[in-house]
């Protein structure tokens, strides 16, 4: 057998080694599928007779604030990019945390809504003390999201109720309950409530000045802190090990002395808290009044895609959330350059579809391993 075929040396072996390293790396595959999504978007723009350079000019302006066509720089675009990314990151953490513990949290949208609603009530009726007011709103939103997620976890652990079905149903309960309760507020109409006190807002003068008057708020620090907490719990604590063990094999975890019901409930509660905080960040960071929701905002559903592309890790979800936030922020700029707004949605969808290639790459790894094992057995027989 030749050296190249055996994969031990030679150009064939180097190529095989590089291929194996690439397809076994979730991070490399995520980067690859993102580039593939942008390639398909470029082809679609060419197909409709538009200049794809305009799309990349809009993306550059979103990322750097620099308008290449006019030679003007404005940091506000960067701030708005981060602002759009914050709820996506937090909802991605919600989905990712549940996934790391063997659960599928499709209820981030409902948990986001109850967090948003709780924050609005605290903003309107809480103590108007600077610092304390918005801190209580953050706490209320996190607790509301944790309660909403914990209900699903308890039903799953106690009665084996599918978390997928339960979360989908609770999404609608949260939405209609939010509309009903918010409209009970005095002076509220079918659209909004009265304005929030300034002490309740998450606005940060430093960040606003730094980004030339953008809506970038304290939510930036909240999202970064949540990424750190996510990583610490999952990777560095006994609790994280118990949660992952329960998700991997519930019966084995129970035999090891892990309280399975507690673990599943706590896992969904923590995931719900992340989504609840996303609701607070949007309610008090992007708006100055309470909203009577006319529909679901969709952050929780997009968070599923964010977590998948981010490989359910803290760092990956952070970067993935920034990617999806960039596409969302760049959409108006693309339209001003005659690029159809649907292009960004198509790219986002294709990235999620292409991430399924990860399973195909894993099949290739297994096939190659089996082939090499057969070849080595043949060598020994000779």
MIBA-386377 format. One record per residue (C-alpha): residue in three letters; residue number from 1; x, y, z. Coordinates in Angstrom, 1 decimal, decimal comma, padded with zeros to 4 digits. Layout:
N
@aa:ALA&i:NUM&px:X&py:Y&pz:Z
...
# end
This chain:
382
@aa:UNK&i:1&px:000,0&py:000,0&pz:000,0
@aa:UNK&i:2&px:001,3&py:003,5&pz:-000,9
@aa:UNK&i:3&px:002,1&py:006,1&pz:001,7
@aa:UNK&i:4&px:-000,5&py:008,4&pz:000,2
@aa:UNK&i:5&px:-003,2&py:005,8&pz:000,5
@aa:UNK&i:6&px:-002,3&py:004,9&pz:004,1
@aa:UNK&i:7&px:-002,5&py:008,6&pz:005,0
@aa:UNK&i:8&px:000,8&py:008,5&pz:007,0
@aa:UNK&i:9&px:002,8&py:010,8&pz:004,7
@aa:UNK&i:10&px:003,0&py:012,3&pz:001,3
@aa:UNK&i:11&px:000,7&py:014,9&pz:-000,3
@aa:UNK&i:12&px:-002,3&py:012,6&pz:-000,2
@aa:UNK&i:13&px:-001,8&py:012,1&pz:003,5
@aa:UNK&i:14&px:-001,4&py:015,8&pz:004,1
@aa:UNK&i:15&px:-004,6&py:016,5&pz:002,2
@aa:UNK&i:16&px:-006,4&py:013,8&pz:004,1
@aa:UNK&i:17&px:-005,2&py:015,1&pz:007,4
@aa:UNK&i:18&px:-006,3&py:018,6&pz:006,6
@aa:UNK&i:19&px:-009,7&py:017,3&pz:005,4
@aa:UNK&i:20&px:-010,1&py:015,3&pz:008,6
@aa:UNK&i:21&px:-009,1&py:018,3&pz:010,8
@aa:UNK&i:22&px:-011,5&py:020,6&pz:008,9
@aa:UNK&i:23&px:-014,6&py:018,4&pz:009,0
@aa:UNK&i:24&px:-014,1&py:017,5&pz:012,6
@aa:UNK&i:25&px:-014,0&py:021,2&pz:013,7
@aa:UNK&i:26&px:-017,5&py:022,6&pz:014,3
@aa:UNK&i:27&px:-016,0&py:026,1&pz:014,3
@aa:UNK&i:28&px:-014,5&py:025,6&pz:010,8
@aa:UNK&i:29&px:-017,7&py:024,2&pz:009,5
@aa:UNK&i:30&px:-019,7&py:027,2&pz:010,8
@aa:UNK&i:31&px:-017,3&py:029,6&pz:009,1
@aa:UNK&i:32&px:-017,6&py:027,6&pz:005,9
@aa:UNK&i:33&px:-021,4&py:027,5&pz:005,8
@aa:UNK&i:34&px:-021,5&py:031,3&pz:006,5
@aa:UNK&i:35&px:-019,2&py:032,0&pz:003,6
@aa:UNK&i:36&px:-021,3&py:029,5&pz:001,5
@aa:UNK&i:37&px:-024,5&py:031,5&pz:002,4
@aa:UNK&i:38&px:-022,9&py:034,8&pz:001,3
@aa:UNK&i:39&px:-021,8&py:033,1&pz:-001,9
@aa:UNK&i:40&px:-025,3&py:032,0&pz:-002,7
@aa:UNK&i:41&px:-026,6&py:035,5&pz:-001,8
@aa:UNK&i:42&px:-024,1&py:037,0&pz:-004,2
@aa:UNK&i:43&px:-025,3&py:034,7&pz:-007,0
@aa:UNK&i:44&px:-028,9&py:035,6&pz:-006,3
@aa:UNK&i:45&px:-028,1&py:039,3&pz:-006,5
@aa:UNK&i:46&px:-026,4&py:038,8&pz:-009,9
@aa:UNK&i:47&px:-029,4&py:036,7&pz:-011,0
@aa:UNK&i:48&px:-031,8&py:039,6&pz:-010,5
@aa:UNK&i:49&px:-029,5&py:042,0&pz:-012,3
@aa:UNK&i:50&px:-028,2&py:044,0&pz:-009,3
@aa:UNK&i:51&px:-024,6&py:044,8&pz:-008,2
@aa:UNK&i:52&px:-023,5&py:042,5&pz:-005,3
@aa:UNK&i:53&px:-020,9&py:045,1&pz:-004,4
@aa:UNK&i:54&px:-023,7&py:047,2&pz:-003,0
@aa:UNK&i:55&px:-024,5&py:044,4&pz:-000,6
@aa:UNK&i:56&px:-021,0&py:044,3&pz:000,7
@aa:UNK&i:57&px:-020,8&py:048,1&pz:000,9
@aa:UNK&i:58&px:-023,9&py:048,0&pz:003,2
@aa:UNK&i:59&px:-022,3&py:045,3&pz:005,3
@aa:UNK&i:60&px:-019,1&py:047,2&pz:005,5
@aa:UNK&i:61&px:-021,0&py:050,3&pz:006,6
@aa:UNK&i:62&px:-022,8&py:048,3&pz:009,3
@aa:UNK&i:63&px:-019,6&py:046,8&pz:010,6
@aa:UNK&i:64&px:-017,4&py:049,8&pz:010,6
@aa:UNK&i:65&px:-019,7&py:052,8&pz:010,2
@aa:UNK&i:66&px:-017,8&py:053,8&pz:007,0
@aa:UNK&i:67&px:-019,9&py:054,7&pz:003,9
@aa:UNK&i:68&px:-017,6&py:053,8&pz:001,1
@aa:UNK&i:69&px:-019,7&py:055,5&pz:-001,6
@aa:UNK&i:70&px:-019,7&py:058,9&pz:000,1
@aa:UNK&i:71&px:-016,5&py:058,6&pz:002,2
@aa:UNK&i:72&px:-018,3&py:059,4&pz:005,4
@aa:UNK&i:73&px:-017,9&py:057,7&pz:008,8
@aa:UNK&i:74&px:-020,6&py:057,4&pz:011,4
@aa:UNK&i:75&px:-020,2&py:055,3&pz:014,5
@aa:UNK&i:76&px:-024,0&py:055,2&pz:015,0
@aa:UNK&i:77&px:-024,2&py:052,3&pz:012,5
@aa:UNK&i:78&px:-021,9&py:050,2&pz:014,7
@aa:UNK&i:79&px:-024,0&py:051,0&pz:017,8
@aa:UNK&i:80&px:-027,2&py:050,0&pz:016,0
@aa:UNK&i:81&px:-025,6&py:046,8&pz:014,9
@aa:UNK&i:82&px:-024,8&py:045,9&pz:018,5
@aa:UNK&i:83&px:-028,3&py:046,9&pz:019,6
@aa:UNK&i:84&px:-029,9&py:044,6&pz:017,0
@aa:UNK&i:85&px:-027,5&py:041,8&pz:018,1
@aa:UNK&i:86&px:-028,1&py:041,8&pz:021,8
@aa:UNK&i:87&px:-031,5&py:040,1&pz:022,0
@aa:UNK&i:88&px:-030,3&py:037,6&pz:019,4
@aa:UNK&i:89&px:-027,3&py:036,7&pz:021,5
@aa:UNK&i:90&px:-029,4&py:036,3&pz:024,7
@aa:UNK&i:91&px:-032,1&py:034,2&pz:023,0
@aa:UNK&i:92&px:-029,3&py:032,1&pz:021,3
@aa:UNK&i:93&px:-027,8&py:031,5&pz:024,8
@aa:UNK&i:94&px:-031,3&py:030,4&pz:025,9
@aa:UNK&i:95&px:-031,6&py:027,8&pz:023,1
@aa:UNK&i:96&px:-027,9&py:026,8&pz:023,4
@aa:UNK&i:97&px:-028,0&py:026,2&pz:027,2
@aa:UNK&i:98&px:-031,0&py:023,9&pz:026,9
@aa:UNK&i:99&px:-029,4&py:022,1&pz:024,0
@aa:UNK&i:100&px:-026,2&py:021,4&pz:025,9
@aa:UNK&i:101&px:-028,4&py:019,7&pz:028,6
@aa:UNK&i:102&px:-030,3&py:017,5&pz:026,1
@aa:UNK&i:103&px:-033,4&py:019,7&pz:025,7
@aa:UNK&i:104&px:-034,9&py:021,6&pz:022,8
@aa:UNK&i:105&px:-036,1&py:025,0&pz:024,0
@aa:UNK&i:106&px:-038,3&py:026,3&pz:021,2
@aa:UNK&i:107&px:-040,0&py:028,5&pz:023,8
@aa:UNK&i:108&px:-037,5&py:031,3&pz:023,9
@aa:UNK&i:109&px:-040,0&py:033,6&pz:022,3
@aa:UNK&i:110&px:-042,5&py:033,1&pz:025,1
@aa:UNK&i:111&px:-039,8&py:033,5&pz:027,7
@aa:UNK&i:112&px:-038,7&py:036,6&pz:026,0
@aa:UNK&i:113&px:-042,3&py:038,0&pz:026,0
@aa:UNK&i:114&px:-042,9&py:037,4&pz:029,7
@aa:UNK&i:115&px:-039,5&py:039,0&pz:030,5
@aa:UNK&i:116&px:-040,4&py:042,0&pz:028,4
@aa:UNK&i:117&px:-043,9&py:042,3&pz:030,1
@aa:UNK&i:118&px:-042,5&py:042,0&pz:033,6
@aa:UNK&i:119&px:-039,9&py:044,6&pz:032,9
@aa:UNK&i:120&px:-042,6&py:047,0&pz:031,5
@aa:UNK&i:121&px:-044,6&py:046,7&pz:034,7
@aa:UNK&i:122&px:-041,6&py:047,3&pz:036,9
@aa:UNK&i:123&px:-040,6&py:050,2&pz:034,8
@aa:UNK&i:124&px:-044,0&py:051,8&pz:035,2
@aa:UNK&i:125&px:-044,7&py:051,0&pz:038,9
@aa:UNK&i:126&px:-041,3&py:050,3&pz:040,4
@aa:UNK&i:127&px:-039,3&py:052,7&pz:042,7
@aa:UNK&i:128&px:-037,9&py:055,6&pz:040,6
@aa:UNK&i:129&px:-034,5&py:055,4&pz:042,1
@aa:UNK&i:130&px:-031,5&py:055,7&pz:039,6
@aa:UNK&i:131&px:-029,7&py:052,4&pz:039,2
@aa:UNK&i:132&px:-032,1&py:050,5&pz:041,4
@aa:UNK&i:133&px:-035,1&py:050,9&pz:039,1
@aa:UNK&i:134&px:-033,6&py:049,3&pz:036,0
@aa:UNK&i:135&px:-031,8&py:046,7&pz:038,1
@aa:UNK&i:136&px:-035,2&py:045,6&pz:039,5
@aa:UNK&i:137&px:-036,6&py:045,4&pz:036,0
@aa:UNK&i:138&px:-033,7&py:043,2&pz:034,9
@aa:UNK&i:139&px:-034,2&py:040,9&pz:037,9
@aa:UNK&i:140&px:-038,0&py:040,8&pz:037,3
@aa:UNK&i:141&px:-037,5&py:039,9&pz:033,6
@aa:UNK&i:142&px:-035,0&py:037,2&pz:034,4
@aa:UNK&i:143&px:-037,2&py:035,7&pz:037,1
@aa:UNK&i:144&px:-040,3&py:035,8&pz:034,8
@aa:UNK&i:145&px:-038,4&py:034,0&pz:032,0
@aa:UNK&i:146&px:-037,0&py:031,5&pz:034,5
@aa:UNK&i:147&px:-040,5&py:030,7&pz:035,8
@aa:UNK&i:148&px:-041,8&py:030,3&pz:032,3
@aa:UNK&i:149&px:-039,0&py:028,0&pz:031,3
@aa:UNK&i:150&px:-039,0&py:026,2&pz:034,6
@aa:UNK&i:151&px:-042,7&py:025,2&pz:034,1
@aa:UNK&i:152&px:-041,7&py:023,4&pz:031,0
@aa:UNK&i:153&px:-038,7&py:021,7&pz:032,6
@aa:UNK&i:154&px:-040,9&py:020,5&pz:035,5
@aa:UNK&i:155&px:-043,5&py:019,1&pz:033,2
@aa:UNK&i:156&px:-040,8&py:017,3&pz:031,2
@aa:UNK&i:157&px:-039,1&py:015,9&pz:034,3
@aa:UNK&i:158&px:-042,2&py:014,9&pz:036,2
@aa:UNK&i:159&px:-044,7&py:013,8&pz:033,6
@aa:UNK&i:160&px:-042,5&py:013,3&pz:030,4
@aa:UNK&i:161&px:-044,4&py:016,1&pz:028,6
@aa:UNK&i:162&px:-042,5&py:017,0&pz:025,4
@aa:UNK&i:163&px:-040,7&py:020,3&pz:025,9
@aa:UNK&i:164&px:-041,3&py:021,1&pz:022,2
@aa:UNK&i:165&px:-045,1&py:020,9&pz:022,5
@aa:UNK&i:166&px:-045,2&py:022,6&pz:025,9
@aa:UNK&i:167&px:-043,0&py:025,5&pz:024,8
@aa:UNK&i:168&px:-044,9&py:026,1&pz:021,6
@aa:UNK&i:169&px:-048,2&py:026,3&pz:023,5
@aa:UNK&i:170&px:-046,7&py:028,5&pz:026,2
@aa:UNK&i:171&px:-045,4&py:030,9&pz:023,5
@aa:UNK&i:172&px:-049,0&py:031,7&pz:022,6
@aa:UNK&i:173&px:-050,1&py:031,9&pz:026,2
@aa:UNK&i:174&px:-047,3&py:034,4&pz:026,9
@aa:UNK&i:175&px:-048,2&py:036,5&pz:023,9
@aa:UNK&i:176&px:-051,9&py:036,8&pz:024,6
@aa:UNK&i:177&px:-051,4&py:037,2&pz:028,3
@aa:UNK&i:178&px:-049,0&py:040,0&pz:027,7
@aa:UNK&i:179&px:-051,5&py:041,8&pz:025,4
@aa:UNK&i:180&px:-054,3&py:041,4&pz:028,0
@aa:UNK&i:181&px:-052,2&py:042,5&pz:031,0
@aa:UNK&i:182&px:-050,6&py:045,5&pz:029,2
@aa:UNK&i:183&px:-053,9&py:046,8&pz:028,1
@aa:UNK&i:184&px:-055,1&py:046,9&pz:031,7
@aa:UNK&i:185&px:-052,6&py:049,6&pz:032,4
@aa:UNK&i:186&px:-054,3&py:053,0&pz:032,8
@aa:UNK&i:187&px:-053,8&py:055,3&pz:029,8
@aa:UNK&i:188&px:-052,7&py:052,4&pz:027,6
@aa:UNK&i:189&px:-054,2&py:052,1&pz:024,2
@aa:UNK&i:190&px:-054,1&py:049,3&pz:021,6
@aa:UNK&i:191&px:-050,6&py:050,3&pz:020,7
@aa:UNK&i:192&px:-048,6&py:051,5&pz:023,7
@aa:UNK&i:193&px:-048,6&py:052,7&pz:027,3
@aa:UNK&i:194&px:-047,4&py:055,9&pz:028,8
@aa:UNK&i:195&px:-043,7&py:056,7&pz:028,7
@aa:UNK&i:196&px:-041,3&py:055,1&pz:031,1
@aa:UNK&i:197&px:-039,6&py:057,1&pz:033,8
@aa:UNK&i:198&px:-036,0&py:057,9&pz:032,9
@aa:UNK&i:199&px:-034,7&py:055,9&pz:035,9
@aa:UNK&i:200&px:-036,1&py:052,7&pz:034,3
@aa:UNK&i:201&px:-034,3&py:053,0&pz:031,0
@aa:UNK&i:202&px:-031,2&py:051,1&pz:030,2
@aa:UNK&i:203&px:-029,7&py:054,0&pz:028,3
@aa:UNK&i:204&px:-026,0&py:054,7&pz:028,8
@aa:UNK&i:205&px:-024,8&py:058,2&pz:028,0
@aa:UNK&i:206&px:-021,2&py:056,9&pz:027,5
@aa:UNK&i:207&px:-022,2&py:054,3&pz:025,0
@aa:UNK&i:208&px:-024,6&py:056,6&pz:023,3
@aa:UNK&i:209&px:-021,9&py:059,3&pz:022,9
@aa:UNK&i:210&px:-019,3&py:056,8&pz:021,8
@aa:UNK&i:211&px:-021,6&py:055,6&pz:019,0
@aa:UNK&i:212&px:-022,9&py:059,0&pz:018,0
@aa:UNK&i:213&px:-026,4&py:058,8&pz:019,5
@aa:UNK&i:214&px:-027,2&py:055,2&pz:018,8
@aa:UNK&i:215&px:-029,6&py:053,2&pz:021,1
@aa:UNK&i:216&px:-026,7&py:051,0&pz:022,4
@aa:UNK&i:217&px:-027,5&py:050,5&pz:026,1
@aa:UNK&i:218&px:-026,5&py:048,8&pz:029,3
@aa:UNK&i:219&px:-027,9&py:045,7&pz:027,6
@aa:UNK&i:220&px:-024,4&py:045,3&pz:026,0
@aa:UNK&i:221&px:-022,9&py:044,6&pz:029,5
@aa:UNK&i:222&px:-025,8&py:042,3&pz:030,3
@aa:UNK&i:223&px:-025,2&py:040,2&pz:027,1
@aa:UNK&i:224&px:-021,5&py:039,9&pz:027,7
@aa:UNK&i:225&px:-022,0&py:039,0&pz:031,4
@aa:UNK&i:226&px:-024,5&py:036,3&pz:030,3
@aa:UNK&i:227&px:-022,0&py:034,8&pz:027,9
@aa:UNK&i:228&px:-019,5&py:034,6&pz:030,7
@aa:UNK&i:229&px:-022,1&py:033,1&pz:033,1
@aa:UNK&i:230&px:-023,1&py:030,6&pz:030,4
@aa:UNK&i:231&px:-019,5&py:029,5&pz:029,9
@aa:UNK&i:232&px:-018,8&py:029,3&pz:033,6
@aa:UNK&i:233&px:-021,8&py:027,2&pz:034,5
@aa:UNK&i:234&px:-021,5&py:024,7&pz:031,6
@aa:UNK&i:235&px:-017,8&py:024,3&pz:031,6
@aa:UNK&i:236&px:-016,5&py:025,0&pz:035,1
@aa:UNK&i:237&px:-019,1&py:024,0&pz:037,7
@aa:UNK&i:238&px:-020,4&py:020,8&pz:039,2
@aa:UNK&i:239&px:-023,9&py:022,0&pz:038,3
@aa:UNK&i:240&px:-023,0&py:022,2&pz:034,7
@aa:UNK&i:241&px:-021,6&py:018,7&pz:034,7
@aa:UNK&i:242&px:-024,8&py:017,4&pz:036,3
@aa:UNK&i:243&px:-027,0&py:019,2&pz:033,8
@aa:UNK&i:244&px:-025,0&py:017,8&pz:030,8
@aa:UNK&i:245&px:-024,9&py:014,3&pz:032,3
@aa:UNK&i:246&px:-028,7&py:014,4&pz:032,7
@aa:UNK&i:247&px:-029,2&py:015,5&pz:029,1
@aa:UNK&i:248&px:-026,8&py:012,8&pz:027,9
@aa:UNK&i:249&px:-028,4&py:009,9&pz:029,7
@aa:UNK&i:250&px:-031,2&py:010,6&pz:032,2
@aa:UNK&i:251&px:-031,2&py:007,1&pz:033,7
@aa:UNK&i:252&px:-027,5&py:006,9&pz:034,1
@aa:UNK&i:253&px:-027,5&py:010,3&pz:035,8
@aa:UNK&i:254&px:-030,2&py:009,1&pz:038,2
@aa:UNK&i:255&px:-028,2&py:006,0&pz:039,1
@aa:UNK&i:256&px:-025,2&py:008,3&pz:039,8
@aa:UNK&i:257&px:-027,1&py:010,2&pz:042,4
@aa:UNK&i:258&px:-028,0&py:013,2&pz:040,3
@aa:UNK&i:259&px:-031,5&py:014,6&pz:041,0
@aa:UNK&i:260&px:-032,9&py:014,4&pz:037,5
@aa:UNK&i:261&px:-036,1&py:016,3&pz:038,1
@aa:UNK&i:262&px:-034,2&py:019,2&pz:039,6
@aa:UNK&i:263&px:-031,6&py:019,2&pz:036,9
@aa:UNK&i:264&px:-034,1&py:019,3&pz:034,0
@aa:UNK&i:265&px:-036,2&py:022,0&pz:035,7
@aa:UNK&i:266&px:-033,2&py:024,1&pz:036,6
@aa:UNK&i:267&px:-031,8&py:023,8&pz:033,0
@aa:UNK&i:268&px:-035,0&py:025,1&pz:031,5
@aa:UNK&i:269&px:-035,2&py:027,8&pz:034,2
@aa:UNK&i:270&px:-031,7&py:029,1&pz:033,4
@aa:UNK&i:271&px:-032,4&py:029,0&pz:029,7
@aa:UNK&i:272&px:-035,6&py:030,9&pz:030,3
@aa:UNK&i:273&px:-033,8&py:033,5&pz:032,4
@aa:UNK&i:274&px:-031,5&py:034,3&pz:029,4
@aa:UNK&i:275&px:-034,5&py:034,8&pz:027,1
@aa:UNK&i:276&px:-036,3&py:036,9&pz:029,8
@aa:UNK&i:277&px:-033,3&py:039,2&pz:029,9
@aa:UNK&i:278&px:-033,5&py:039,6&pz:026,2
@aa:UNK&i:279&px:-037,0&py:040,9&pz:026,6
@aa:UNK&i:280&px:-035,8&py:043,4&pz:029,2
@aa:UNK&i:281&px:-033,0&py:044,6&pz:027,0
@aa:UNK&i:282&px:-035,5&py:045,3&pz:024,1
@aa:UNK&i:283&px:-038,2&py:046,8&pz:026,3
@aa:UNK&i:284&px:-036,0&py:049,2&pz:028,2
@aa:UNK&i:285&px:-033,1&py:049,6&pz:025,9
@aa:UNK&i:286&px:-034,8&py:050,2&pz:022,5
@aa:UNK&i:287&px:-038,1&py:051,8&pz:023,6
@aa:UNK&i:288&px:-039,1&py:054,5&pz:026,0
@aa:UNK&i:289&px:-042,7&py:053,3&pz:026,4
@aa:UNK&i:290&px:-044,4&py:050,0&pz:027,0
@aa:UNK&i:291&px:-045,7&py:048,1&pz:024,0
@aa:UNK&i:292&px:-048,9&py:046,3&pz:023,5
@aa:UNK&i:293&px:-047,5&py:043,6&pz:021,3
@aa:UNK&i:294&px:-049,2&py:043,3&pz:017,9
@aa:UNK&i:295&px:-047,3&py:040,1&pz:017,1
@aa:UNK&i:296&px:-044,4&py:038,0&pz:018,2
@aa:UNK&i:297&px:-041,1&py:039,8&pz:017,7
@aa:UNK&i:298&px:-039,4&py:036,6&pz:016,5
@aa:UNK&i:299&px:-036,1&py:037,0&pz:018,5
@aa:UNK&i:300&px:-036,7&py:033,7&pz:020,2
@aa:UNK&i:301&px:-037,1&py:031,8&pz:017,0
@aa:UNK&i:302&px:-034,1&py:033,5&pz:015,4
@aa:UNK&i:303&px:-032,2&py:032,6&pz:018,6
@aa:UNK&i:304&px:-032,5&py:028,9&pz:017,6
@aa:UNK&i:305&px:-030,6&py:029,6&pz:014,4
@aa:UNK&i:306&px:-028,1&py:031,7&pz:016,3
@aa:UNK&i:307&px:-027,4&py:028,8&pz:018,7
@aa:UNK&i:308&px:-027,1&py:026,3&pz:015,9
@aa:UNK&i:309&px:-024,6&py:028,3&pz:013,9
@aa:UNK&i:310&px:-022,7&py:029,1&pz:017,2
@aa:UNK&i:311&px:-022,4&py:025,4&pz:018,0
@aa:UNK&i:312&px:-024,3&py:026,0&pz:021,4
@aa:UNK&i:313&px:-021,1&py:027,5&pz:022,9
@aa:UNK&i:314&px:-020,9&py:030,9&pz:024,6
@aa:UNK&i:315&px:-018,3&py:032,3&pz:022,3
@aa:UNK&i:316&px:-019,8&py:030,8&pz:019,2
@aa:UNK&i:317&px:-023,3&py:032,1&pz:020,1
@aa:UNK&i:318&px:-021,8&py:035,6&pz:020,7
@aa:UNK&i:319&px:-020,2&py:035,7&pz:017,2
@aa:UNK&i:320&px:-023,3&py:034,1&pz:015,6
@aa:UNK&i:321&px:-025,6&py:036,7&pz:017,2
@aa:UNK&i:322&px:-023,4&py:039,5&pz:015,9
@aa:UNK&i:323&px:-023,6&py:037,9&pz:012,4
@aa:UNK&i:324&px:-027,4&py:037,7&pz:012,4
@aa:UNK&i:325&px:-027,6&py:041,2&pz:014,0
@aa:UNK&i:326&px:-025,3&py:042,5&pz:011,2
@aa:UNK&i:327&px:-027,7&py:041,1&pz:008,5
@aa:UNK&i:328&px:-030,7&py:042,6&pz:010,3
@aa:UNK&i:329&px:-029,1&py:046,1&pz:010,6
@aa:UNK&i:330&px:-027,7&py:046,1&pz:007,1
@aa:UNK&i:331&px:-031,2&py:045,5&pz:005,6
@aa:UNK&i:332&px:-032,2&py:049,1&pz:005,3
@aa:UNK&i:333&px:-028,8&py:050,1&pz:003,9
@aa:UNK&i:334&px:-029,1&py:047,4&pz:001,2
@aa:UNK&i:335&px:-032,6&py:048,6&pz:000,2
@aa:UNK&i:336&px:-031,2&py:052,1&pz:-000,2
@aa:UNK&i:337&px:-028,7&py:050,6&pz:-002,6
@aa:UNK&i:338&px:-031,4&py:048,8&pz:-004,6
@aa:UNK&i:339&px:-030,7&py:045,4&pz:-003,1
@aa:UNK&i:340&px:-033,9&py:043,5&pz:-002,3
@aa:UNK&i:341&px:-034,5&py:043,2&pz:001,5
@aa:UNK&i:342&px:-035,3&py:039,6&pz:001,2
@aa:UNK&i:343&px:-031,6&py:038,8&pz:000,4
@aa:UNK&i:344&px:-030,6&py:039,1&pz:004,0
@aa:UNK&i:345&px:-033,4&py:036,7&pz:005,0
@aa:UNK&i:346&px:-032,3&py:034,3&pz:002,3
@aa:UNK&i:347&px:-028,7&py:034,4&pz:003,5
@aa:UNK&i:348&px:-029,8&py:033,8&pz:007,1
@aa:UNK&i:349&px:-032,0&py:030,9&pz:006,0
@aa:UNK&i:350&px:-029,3&py:029,3&pz:003,8
@aa:UNK&i:351&px:-026,7&py:029,5&pz:006,6
@aa:UNK&i:352&px:-029,1&py:027,5&pz:008,9
@aa:UNK&i:353&px:-029,8&py:025,0&pz:006,1
@aa:UNK&i:354&px:-026,1&py:024,6&pz:005,3
@aa:UNK&i:355&px:-025,3&py:024,0&pz:009,0
@aa:UNK&i:356&px:-027,0&py:020,6&pz:008,5
@aa:UNK&i:357&px:-023,9&py:019,7&pz:006,5
@aa:UNK&i:358&px:-022,2&py:019,2&pz:009,8
@aa:UNK&i:359&px:-024,0&py:015,8&pz:010,1
@aa:UNK&i:360&px:-022,9&py:014,9&pz:006,6
@aa:UNK&i:361&px:-019,3&py:015,7&pz:007,4
@aa:UNK&i:362&px:-019,5&py:013,5&pz:010,5
@aa:UNK&i:363&px:-020,7&py:010,7&pz:008,3
@aa:UNK&i:364&px:-017,7&py:011,3&pz:006,1
@aa:UNK&i:365&px:-015,4&py:011,1&pz:009,2
@aa:UNK&i:366&px:-016,9&py:007,8&pz:010,3
@aa:UNK&i:367&px:-016,7&py:006,3&pz:006,7
@aa:UNK&i:368&px:-013,0&py:007,3&pz:006,4
@aa:UNK&i:369&px:-012,3&py:005,8&pz:009,8
@aa:UNK&i:370&px:-013,9&py:002,5&pz:008,9
@aa:UNK&i:371&px:-012,0&py:002,5&pz:005,5
@aa:UNK&i:372&px:-008,7&py:003,1&pz:007,2
@aa:UNK&i:373&px:-009,4&py:000,4&pz:009,8
@aa:UNK&i:374&px:-010,2&py:-002,1&pz:007,0
@aa:UNK&i:375&px:-007,0&py:-001,2&pz:005,1
@aa:UNK&i:376&px:-004,9&py:-001,6&pz:008,3
@aa:UNK&i:377&px:-006,5&py:-005,0&pz:008,9
@aa:UNK&i:378&px:-005,6&py:-005,9&pz:005,4
@aa:UNK&i:379&px:-002,0&py:-004,9&pz:005,9
@aa:UNK&i:380&px:-001,7&py:-007,1&pz:009,0
@aa:UNK&i:381&px:-003,2&py:-010,0&pz:007,2
@aa:UNK&i:382&px:-000,6&py:-009,7&pz:004,5
# end
